[in-house]
Amino acid sequence: MSSNEKRGEAVDLSHHLSKVGKARQTSPLKGLHKYMGKPGLISLAGGLPNAAYFPFSSVSGDILAPDSFPLETDSKESSLSWFWRLFSRTDKERTSTFTVGKYSKHPGDLDLENGLQYGLATGQPKLNEIIREFVGKVFQPGYSNWTTLVHTGNTDAWFKTIQTILNPGDGLIVSEWTYPSAMAGAQPFGIIPVPVGMDSEGMSSISLRQTLSEWDESARGIPRPHVLYTVPIGQNPTGTTMGIQRKKEIYDICVEYDIIIVEDDPYYFLQQGKYIPKSDRVVDSATDDEAFIASLAPSYLKIDYQGRVIRLDTFSKTVCPGSRLGWFTCNPMFAERLERTAETSSQAPSGFTQIYVASLLLKWQYEGYLRWLKALRLQYKQRRDYFLDCFADEFHLQKKFSTEGYTAGTHLYHASLKPRRSFVPLSEKDNAYSKPLFSFVPPSSGMFLWIELHLEEHPAFSSLGYKALEMKLWTEIAEAGVLFAPGAMFFATPVEDDTLGHGHFRISFSNSTPEDLKKAVSTFSTVLRKFMKN
Ligand SMILES: Cc1ncc(COP(=O)(O)O)c(C=O)c1O
């Protein structure tokens, strides 16, 4: 939709509220808040501690310059020098300082008197203003009366969403591989995951339509689901990125079947694009803000003309997870219910957090934050590339187009062992050197590499099967000093069937030194060599 086109308002979706979501009343005391800003009001109603007794007279911090990390790779640098610079910390950090005092000098400025007081569940007004501007410019929602309100991270946001729109016994549409913490949040409420097939862009619209159109309530034992949970960018665990065309297809199906989409999108700004092997790689160059935004796969918000998307954003991956801060973007009816839920649980994210993050964003301004995000994307891209280069050094990688399963529609890399220098000639029977032992699709966003093990090549496969072999290999790698996440935990529904959900690892490249990343790949290779022989 062009920016000149008039956007309509959200449609009425209140029939999606859960029993709990509907039943929440305004917290009796919070209802008084609407009078609070009235000039001249003498409020004797609340239990507000007097700000004079807050033992903080100011808070301050040093903030990195938004251009602390480069926007371009340097063609003259060796492929690793950026990495060594990053970790050697020889570059002096450039910072600026902010201070927030107890009482503001100008109306509307941040201060501790209000910032550390009981506050609105929607968030401190200044922070909400910044978030709103950001959502409007970056995500460009497709309807007019979208609303934002803060939460304490996407984990909390999902928990509040479950309570607001899901009843015990409801089905929840998810990808067949999905984020296990989201499932763990829903499961105790009696919510039943309904897995849908995937391909190389994440959830398959064909599989979604099939699931919904063939829904047989008596065979399934539950009504057709009315909520879909998705991690469309840097899908956890598979690392896929869903483009706008697929999102439109899924959105249209959700309109047809009246389904609410919960878009849990922590990796949105870590869209690294295609992996290009070292030999063909070209330098990355800077882009302007508009080109940067246009280069990111749009959010579901952009095509949401009805207000049926509840988007969860978090500062965890772009600022720091310890901030425990993020925000919802959704239609005003859901926002009001979520606000009521927050009033009786978290009340609001910590005042300190809100002050720190608002100060950061006020200092950087919108342009500075975008500058930071552009560089962040490049940092993770370089990490991803370096990590996959380590695999290319250690294994023989063969690229093949996949037409099947959750990798369908893209190139898969099949990895087999490279002979290590040895005086012992390779035996004919030693098929580990020729047959792929695992495969992967290079992740295009996020923090994880997802590999599928070809455990059928193991000599004891017929007696042990997938499940036991996955755990055996995982244990051997862990004992050799490297921890991967076993794949089975990412399967949407716990299964006893040995052939389903087993034979995968999720491996993170986000938080280790280059030496450790390289060592981890080498250890994996050593363990795998031994493992495949017995
Ligand atoms: C898909 C997904 N959702 C939510 C989270 C947690 O986000 P937060 O730190 O905002 O609670 C993660 C973190 O790993 C994640 O991968």
The ligand as a Gaussian input file, in Angstrom:
#p B3LYP/6-31G(d) Opt

LIG

0 1
 C       11.746000     -16.791000      18.830000
 C       12.124000     -16.148000      20.113000
 N       11.194000     -15.523000      20.840000
 C       11.491000     -14.935000      22.008000
 C       12.774000     -14.959000      22.506000
 C       13.043000     -14.321000      23.830000
 O       12.968000     -12.935000      23.715000
 P       13.027000     -11.970000      24.964000
 O       14.441000     -11.893000      25.428000
 O       12.544000     -10.682000      24.421000
 O       12.133000     -12.506000      26.012000
 C       13.782000     -15.589000      21.790000
 C       15.150000     -15.622000      22.315000
 O       15.969000     -16.423000      22.100000
 C       13.451000     -16.203000      20.566000
 O       14.365000     -16.849000      19.821000

